[in-house]
Amino acid sequence: MTSQTFVRQRTLSSGDIHSTPAPLSIAPSLMSDDHNSLDSPASQPIQLQTMPSRPPLTSHNSMSISIASSSSSTHFHIDESQPPLKKKDTKQDDVSNGLQTWTQAHPWLMGWNHEDWWPCWIGLFFFTLVSISVHHGIPAAHFAPWSANPFESLAGKSNLALLILAPAQGLLVFLALWSVNTSHWQQFYKGFLVIYSLAFLGKWLAAQKNIKSASLGDSIWAILFGAVLRNIMAGAPLPDGRSKPLPPWLKVAQQTELYIAISLVLLCIDIAVLKPLAPRALFVSWIDTPTLFVLVALVGTTWLRIDLQTSMIMSGATFICGSSAAIALSASLGAGNKSDLPIAIISVFTIPSIIALPYIAKAVGISAKVAGAWFGGCIDSTGAVIAAAAIYGDSGNVAVETSAVVKMVQNVLIGPISVGVAAVWTQREERRMRALHNSLQDETLRSKTDFKPVPYRTLLWSRFPKFVLGFVLTAVLFNTVVPAQDRAQVNTFSFMVGEWFSTMSFVSIGLGLQFHELRREARMLLKLTTLYALAQLVDIMSTFGLAYIAFEMF
């Protein structure tokens, strides 16, 4: 066997253990069958195993080297047990073998045909489709506000684009899952119909005027609908206290990381809009954010005893841009599904900020520019920022424009912070792997495992979230290729498409929340909520000070 590369990841199932070494891979994982962070203990063992090439070649002879970590000790054990064989469907095997033969005959495809890159391809496809649609006068689909009759929201031609958007979204995600040979990809359409329907209901309900005025956005309803469906399907707990797993046809469509990554690629940064306010927006959103992100993450680890990965995800999501930052940091840290619970907490507890901050700004007499910068710097998501500025309601929409610019500048931080976190975390993992290698004194064991530390550059590239490159490329194309007169509409349309993917990700998060297991994880939930409240309070105070200095004193 040729030299193999070992990386840190969760234990793979028998169907995912392969005999051929290949490049490293991290989130957003389409191949994983586990998207629920609550299905596994908070402290998961670190698995050092060979990475599979795609499509997989099944093998059942593998050795895993586990590092089981706790707050008091670290120990190593070698597990040479063979996983149980799974009976596979013959038809699925034939399709997989055909896919394997086809991709092996076209080796150049293996670079782009990778789960890390598919958010870029899907996002860029929709960006192109949106730009063409706007050029031909096709408006962005939206739900019109309604009062008593919900079907008022569907009147007119404003939602006709959904007739094309919905199947296009499903088809491209299906293509991504098929290309990387995800388990049960043939049944994706069933699960997608369920997830899209729940996202549709969430957006429809959020368009109700009273609900909209209360700032109960579609993300809240999407998480709620997903959680209700999950717990209805789970039924009574199993004898060991755990919930029944989701059926494969629904599990394969629960692609939380993929949906959010695509929505991030579709964020358009308009340089022309940023220019007038860019220096002051940079001062508000870049001065305190990196520092507070690190400090609060350390507080979560040392004071609240939250594991470092989860603490960093919670802190980054609070200080940068909510779910997008959580997914980017999760990918940089190789943290699997540890972002699910922080995203759910932020989605629920950001509502008080949306409602309270505008009224506080009005009561204190804060100017529209300072208020907009304040909202843009300390409220998590772009949609929530615009909602808060709209509640503030100045006559010239100054607060809305300022808050949008500050939030766009802050969103750009996703790139450098993801790279920095990936670089630091990669060095940390490389040192741990070298220490493990040095601890294996048995030459026979070393020969059998063929263990070699991963080169730093290779591991760094594997940790880097590739969809950040798609985000940068979209911004470049938006400011260079799209005509200036079309940019405002393209931005609105792209944001709408991205919000649909984002809402489906919230449904997927809801599908991972099991009420009886949340009770079992009540301590972790309380810790994360406490960390979020602390981070949000610090963010509100520091951002107000910076916004006042930047927009009132200069």
C-alpha positions in Angstrom: 0.0 0.0 0.0 1.2 3.5 -0.8 1.9 6.1 1.9 -1.3 7.1 3.6 -2.3 10.4 5.1 -4.0 10.4 8.5 -6.3 13.1 9.7 -8.5 13.8 12.7 -12.2 12.9 12.2 -15.1 11.0 13.6 -15.3 7.3 13.3 -16.6 6.3 9.8 -19.1 3.5 9.3 -18.1 0.3 7.6 -19.4 1.5 4.3 -17.2 4.6 4.5 -13.8 2.9 5.3 -11.7 2.8 2.2 -8.5 1.2 1.1 -7.2 3.9 -1.2 -5.5 7.1 0.2 -6.7 10.4 -1.1 -6.6 14.1 -0.3 -8.0 15.4 3.0 -11.5 16.6 3.4 -13.5 18.5 6.0 -17.0 20.1 6.2 -19.5 20.9 4.9 -19.8 17.1 4.9 -22.2 15.6 2.4 -20.9 12.1 3.1 -21.6 12.1 6.8 -24.7 10.3 8.0 -24.8 12.3 11.2 -25.9 15.9 11.2 -27.1 16.0 14.8 -24.7 17.3 17.4 -26.9 16.0 20.1 -26.8 12.5 18.9 -23.2 12.1 20.2 -21.5 13.0 23.5 -20.2 16.5 23.9 -16.6 15.3 24.0 -16.1 13.1 21.0 -12.9 11.0 20.6 -10.5 12.0 17.9 -10.1 9.4 15.2 -7.0 9.2 13.1 -7.8 7.3 10.0 -7.1 7.1 6.3 -9.2 9.4 4.2 -11.3 7.9 1.5 -11.0 8.6 -2.2 -14.3 9.2 -4.0 -16.1 7.2 -5.1 -15.4 4.7 -2.3 -13.8 1.3 -2.5 -15.2 -0.7 0.5 -12.7 -2.4 2.8 -13.2 -3.9 6.2 -9.5 -4.1 7.3 -8.6 -0.9 9.1 -6.9 0.2 12.3 -8.1 3.3 14.2 -6.0 5.2 16.6 -8.2 7.1 19.1 -7.4 9.9 21.4 -10.0 10.0 24.1 -9.7 13.4 25.8 -11.2 14.6 29.1 -10.4 17.5 31.4 -8.1 15.4 33.5 -6.3 13.0 31.3 -5.6 11.8 27.7 -5.1 8.1 26.8 -4.5 6.2 23.7 -5.9 2.9 22.6 -5.7 0.8 19.4 -8.9 -0.7 18.1 -8.4 -3.4 15.5 -11.9 -4.8 15.6 -13.7 -5.2 12.3 -16.9 -3.3 11.8 -20.0 -5.3 11.0 -20.7 -5.8 7.4 -23.8 -4.1 6.1 -26.1 -5.6 3.5 -26.3 -3.3 0.6 -28.9 -2.9 -2.1 -27.6 -4.5 -5.3 -29.1 -1.8 -7.5 -27.3 0.9 -5.4 -24.1 -1.0 -5.7 -24.4 -1.1 -9.5 -25.0 2.6 -9.6 -22.0 3.2 -7.3 -19.7 1.0 -9.3 -20.8 2.8 -12.5 -20.1 6.1 -10.9 -16.7 4.9 -9.7 -15.8 3.6 -13.2 -16.8 6.9 -14.8 -14.9 9.1 -12.4 -11.8 6.9 -12.6 -11.9 7.3 -16.4 -12.0 11.1 -15.9 -9.4 11.7 -13.1 -9.5 15.5 -13.8 -13.0 15.6 -12.3 -11.7 14.6 -8.9 -10.5 18.1 -8.1 -13.8 19.9 -8.5 -16.1 17.0 -7.7 -15.6 17.2 -4.0 -18.0 18.0 -1.2 -16.0 21.1 -0.1 -16.4 22.7 -3.5 -20.1 22.0 -4.3 -21.4 25.0 -2.3 -19.3 27.2 -4.6 -20.6 25.6 -7.8 -24.2 25.8 -6.7 -23.9 29.3 -5.4 -22.2 30.6 -8.6 -24.8 28.8 -10.8 -27.6 30.6 -9.0 -25.7 33.9 -9.1 -25.4 33.6 -12.9 -29.1 32.6 -13.2 -30.1 35.6 -11.1 -28.0 38.0 -13.1 -29.6 36.7 -16.4 -33.1 36.9 -14.8 -32.7 40.5 -13.7 -31.3 41.4 -17.1 -34.5 40.1 -18.7 -36.7 41.9 -16.2 -37.7 38.9 -14.0 -38.4 40.2 -10.4 -37.3 38.4 -7.2 -40.0 36.2 -5.7 -41.3 37.2 -2.3 -44.3 36.7 -0.1 -46.5 39.7 0.1 -47.6 40.7 3.6 -51.0 39.3 4.6 -53.4 39.9 7.5 -56.3 37.4 7.7 -56.3 35.5 4.4 -52.9 33.8 3.9 -53.6 33.3 0.2 -53.3 37.0 -0.2 -49.6 36.5 0.0 -49.6 34.3 -3.1 -51.7 36.7 -5.2 -50.1 38.2 -8.3 -46.9 37.2 -10.1 -44.5 37.9 -7.3 -44.0 34.2 -6.5 -43.9 32.8 -10.1 -40.1 32.5 -9.8 -40.5 29.9 -7.1 -41.9 27.5 -9.7 -38.4 27.5 -11.2 -36.3 28.1 -8.1 -37.6 25.2 -6.1 -36.9 22.4 -8.6 -33.6 24.0 -9.5 -32.5 24.0 -5.9 -33.5 20.4 -5.4 -31.9 19.3 -8.7 -28.5 20.9 -7.9 -28.3 19.6 -4.4 -29.3 16.2 -5.7 -26.5 16.4 -8.3 -24.0 17.3 -5.5 -25.1 14.3 -3.4 -25.0 12.0 -6.4 -21.5 13.2 -7.4 -19.9 12.5 -4.1 -21.9 9.2 -3.7 -23.7 10.1 -0.5 -25.6 7.3 1.2 -29.2 7.0 0.0 -28.9 9.8 -2.5 -31.6 8.1 -4.6 -34.1 9.0 -1.9 -33.1 12.6 -1.6 -36.2 14.0 -3.5 -38.5 12.7 -0.7 -36.7 14.4 2.0 -36.2 17.6 0.0 -39.9 17.9 -0.6 -40.5 17.7 3.2 -37.7 20.2 4.1 -38.7 22.6 1.3 -42.4 22.4 2.3 -41.5 23.3 5.9 -39.3 26.2 4.8 -42.2 27.4 2.5 -44.6 27.3 5.5 -42.1 29.2 7.7 -41.7 32.0 5.1 -45.4 32.1 4.5 -46.2 32.4 8.2 -43.5 35.0 8.7 -45.1 37.2 6.1 -48.2 37.7 8.3 -48.2 41.4 9.3 -48.6 41.0 13.1 -46.0 38.2 13.2 -43.6 40.3 11.0 -44.0 43.3 13.2 -43.0 41.1 16.2 -39.8 40.2 14.3 -40.6 36.5 14.4 -38.8 35.6 11.2 -38.9 32.5 9.1 -35.8 31.1 10.8 -37.7 30.7 14.1 -40.6 28.9 12.4 -38.3 26.7 10.4 -36.5 25.5 13.5 -39.8 25.0 15.3 -41.5 23.1 12.4 -38.4 20.9 12.0 -38.2 20.1 15.7 -41.9 19.2 15.9 -41.6 16.9 12.9 -38.4 15.3 14.4 -40.0 14.6 17.7 -43.2 13.3 16.2 -41.3 10.9 14.0 -39.0 9.8 16.9 -41.9 8.6 19.0 -40.9 7.0 22.3 -37.2 6.9 23.2 -35.3 3.7 22.7 -34.4 1.5 25.7 -31.0 3.2 26.0 -32.7 6.6 26.2 -31.8 7.8 22.7 -34.2 8.8 20.0 -34.9 6.7 16.9 -32.8 7.9 14.0 -34.3 9.8 11.1 -35.3 7.6 8.2 -32.6 7.6 5.4 -34.9 9.4 2.9 -35.1 12.4 5.3 -31.6 12.2 6.7 -30.0 12.5 3.3 -31.8 15.8 2.8 -30.7 17.2 6.2 -27.7 19.1 4.7 -27.4 21.9 7.2 -23.8 22.9 6.3 -24.3 22.7 2.6 -27.4 25.0 2.6 -25.8 27.7 4.8 -22.6 27.6 2.7 -24.5 28.1 -0.5 -26.4 31.1 1.1 -23.0 32.6 2.1 -21.7 32.3 -1.5 -24.8 34.2 -2.7 -24.1 37.3 -0.4 -23.2 40.1 -2.8 -20.8 42.8 -1.5 -21.4 46.1 -3.5 -18.1 48.1 -3.4 -19.9 51.2 -4.7 -22.2 51.2 -1.7 -19.4 50.5 0.7 -17.1 53.3 -0.4 -18.6 56.3 1.3 -18.9 54.7 4.7 -16.2 52.0 4.4 -13.5 53.6 6.7 -16.0 54.3 9.5 -17.7 50.9 9.0 -14.3 49.2 9.2 -13.7 51.0 12.5 -17.0 49.8 13.9 -16.9 46.2 12.8 -13.2 45.2 12.6 -11.6 46.9 15.6 -13.3 45.0 18.4 -14.7 41.9 16.7 -11.5 39.7 16.4 -10.3 40.6 19.9 -13.6 40.0 21.6 -14.1 36.8 19.6 -10.9 35.3 21.1 -11.5 36.7 24.6 -15.1 35.4 24.9 -14.1 32.0 23.5 -11.5 31.7 26.2 -14.0 32.8 28.8 -16.3 30.0 27.6 -13.5 27.4 27.9 -12.0 28.4 31.2 -15.0 29.7 33.1 -17.9 27.8 31.7 -15.9 24.6 30.9 -17.2 24.4 27.3 -15.0 22.6 24.9 -12.8 25.0 22.9 -14.3 24.2 19.5 -17.9 24.8 20.6 -16.9 27.9 22.5 -15.2 29.4 19.5 -18.2 28.7 17.3 -20.6 30.3 19.7 -18.4 33.4 20.2 -17.7 33.8 16.4 -21.3 33.4 15.5 -22.3 36.1 18.0 -19.6 38.6 17.1 -19.5 38.2 13.3 -22.6 37.1 11.4 -24.6 34.3 13.0 -25.1 31.0 11.2 -22.7 31.8 8.3 -19.8 32.4 10.7 -20.7 29.3 12.8 -20.5 27.1 9.7 -17.3 28.7 8.5 -15.6 28.3 11.9 -16.9 24.7 12.2 -15.3 23.9 8.9 -12.0 25.6 9.9 -11.9 23.7 13.2 -13.1 20.4 11.7 -15.8 20.5 14.4 -18.4 18.4 12.6 -21.9 19.3 13.7 -21.0 21.3 16.8 -22.5 24.4 15.2 -26.1 23.2 15.3 -26.9 24.1 18.9 -25.2 27.5 18.7 -27.1 28.4 15.5 -30.4 27.4 17.2 -29.6 29.5 20.3 -28.7 32.5 18.2 -31.8 32.2 16.0 -34.1 32.3 19.0 -32.3 34.8 21.3 -31.5 37.4 18.7 -35.2 38.4 18.7 -34.9 40.5 21.9 -32.1 42.5 20.3 -34.1 43.1 17.1 -37.0 44.5 19.1 -35.3 46.2 22.0 -32.3 48.0 20.4 -34.4 50.3 18.1 -36.6 51.4 20.9 -33.6 52.1 23.2 -32.0 54.1 20.4 -35.2 56.2 19.9 -35.7 56.7 23.6 -32.1 57.8 24.2 -32.1 60.1 21.1 -29.4 58.3 19.2 -28.9 59.6 15.6 -29.9 57.5 12.6 -26.3 56.9 11.5 -25.1 55.9 14.9 -28.2 53.7 15.4 -27.7 52.0 12.1 -24.0 51.3 12.7 -24.9 50.0 16.2 -27.5 47.6 14.8 -25.1 46.5 12.0 -22.3 45.7 14.3 -24.0 43.9 17.1 -27.0 42.0 15.6 -26.1 38.7 14.2 -27.7 38.2 10.8 -28.1 40.5 7.8 -31.9 40.1 7.7 -32.2 40.8 11.5 -30.1 43.9 11.1 -32.4 45.3 8.4 -35.4 44.4 10.5 -34.1 46.3 13.5 -33.2 49.4 11.3 -36.7 49.3 9.8 -38.3 49.3 13.3 -36.1 52.4 14.1 -37.8 54.0 11.2 -36.1 57.3 10.3 -37.5 59.3 7.4 -34.6 59.0 5.0 -33.8 55.3 5.6 -30.4 56.4 6.9 -30.4 53.8 9.6 -31.2 51.0 7.1 -28.4 52.0 4.7 -25.8 52.5 7.4 -26.7 49.2 9.1 -26.5 47.3 5.8 -23.0 48.8 5.0 -21.6 48.0 8.5 -23.0 44.5 8.3 -21.6 43.9 4.8 -18.1 45.0 6.0 -18.4 42.8 9.0 -19.4 39.8 6.8 -16.1 40.2 5.0 -14.4 39.2 8.3 -15.6 35.6 7.7 -12.7 35.1 5.2 -9.7 36.3 7.2 -11.0 34.9 10.5 -11.7 31.5 9.0 -8.2 31.4 7.5 -6.6 32.5 10.8 -8.5 30.0 12.8 -7.7 27.2 10.3 -4.0 28.1 10.5 -3.8 28.2 14.3 -5.9 25.0 14.8 -4.0 23.2 12.1 -0.7 23.9 13.9 -2.2 22.6 17.1 -3.4 19.4 15.5 -0.1 18.9 13.8 1.7 19.1 17.1 -0.7 16.6 18.6 -0.3 14.2 15.8 3.5 14.4 16.0 3.3 13.8 19.7 1.1 10.7 19.0 3.6 9.5 16.4 6.5 9.9 18.8 4.5 8.0 21.5 4.3 4.9 19.3 7.5 3.1 20.4 6.6 -0.2 18.9 8.2 -0.4 15.4 5.9 -3.1 14.3 2.9 -1.0 15.2 4.4 2.0 13.3 4.9 -0.2 10.3 1.5 -1.7 10.4 -0.3 1.7 10.7 2.1 3.4 8.2 1.4 6.5 10.4 3.0 9.8 9.2 2.2 13.3 10.4 0.3 15.3 7.8 2.3 18.2 6.2 1.1 21.6 7.6 0.2 23.0 4.2 -1.9 20.0 3.3 -3.7 20.0 6.6 -4.3 23.8 6.4 -5.8 23.5 2.9 -8.0 20.7 4.1 -9.3 22.8 7.0 -9.9 25.9 4.9 -13.6 26.4 4.1 -13.7 26.5 0.3 -17.1 28.2 0.2 -15.3 31.4 1.4 -13.5 31.4 -1.9 -16.9 31.3 -3.6 -18.1 34.2 -1.5 -15.0 36.2 -2.6 -15.5 35.2 -6.3 -19.2 36.2 -6.2 -18.2 39.7 -4.8 -15.6 40.1 -7.6 -18.1 39.1 -10.3 -20.8 41.2 -8.9 -18.6 44.4 -9.0 -17.0 43.8 -12.3 -19.4 41.8 -14.6 -22.9 42.8 -13.4 -24.0 46.2 -15.0 -24.2 49.0 -12.4 -27.9 49.6 -13.1 -28.7 46.0 -12.4 -26.7 45.5 -9.2 -29.3 46.6 -6.7 -31.8 44.1 -8.1 -29.2 41.3 -8.5 -28.3 41.9 -4.9 -31.9 41.6 -3.7 -32.6 38.6 -5.9 -29.4 36.8 -4.8 -30.2 37.5 -1.2 -33.7 36.0 -1.6 -32.3 32.8 -3.1 -29.7 32.6 -0.4 -32.4 33.1 2.3 -34.3 30.1 0.9 -31.2 27.9 1.4 -30.7 29.4 4.8 -34.3 28.7 5.8 -33.9 25.1 4.7 -30.8 24.9 6.9 -32.9 26.0 9.9 -35.4 23.3 9.1 -32.5 20.8 9.1 -31.3 22.2 12.4 -34.8 21.7 13.8 -34.7 18.1 12.6 -31.7 17.5 14.8 -33.3 18.8 18.0 -34.8 16.1 20.2 -36.7 17.5 23.2 -36.0 14.6 25.6 -32.3 14.7 24.7 -32.2 18.5 25.1 -33.3 17.8 28.7 -30.3 15.5 29.0 -28.1 18.2 27.5 -29.7 20.9 29.6 -26.3 21.7 31.3 -24.6 22.3 28.0 -27.6 24.3 26.7 -27.5 26.5 29.8 -23.7 27.1 29.4 -24.0 28.1 25.7 -27.0 30.4 26.4 -24.9 32.0 29.2 -22.0 32.5 26.9 -24.2 34.0 24.2 -25.8 36.4 26.7 -22.4 37.5 27.9 -21.0 37.9 24.4 -24.1 39.8 23.2 -24.0 42.1 26.2 -20.3 42.9 25.6 -20.9 43.3 21.8 -23.8 45.7 22.4 -21.8 48.0 24.7 -18.5 47.9 22.7 -20.2 48.4 19.3 -22.2 51.4 20.6 -19.0 53.1 21.8 -17.3 52.5 18.4 -20.4 53.6 16.4 -20.7 56.8 18.5 -17.0 57.6 17.9 -17.1 56.8 14.2 -20.4 58.4 13.2 -20.9 61.2 15.8 -17.5 62.5 16.6 -15.9 62.3 13.1 
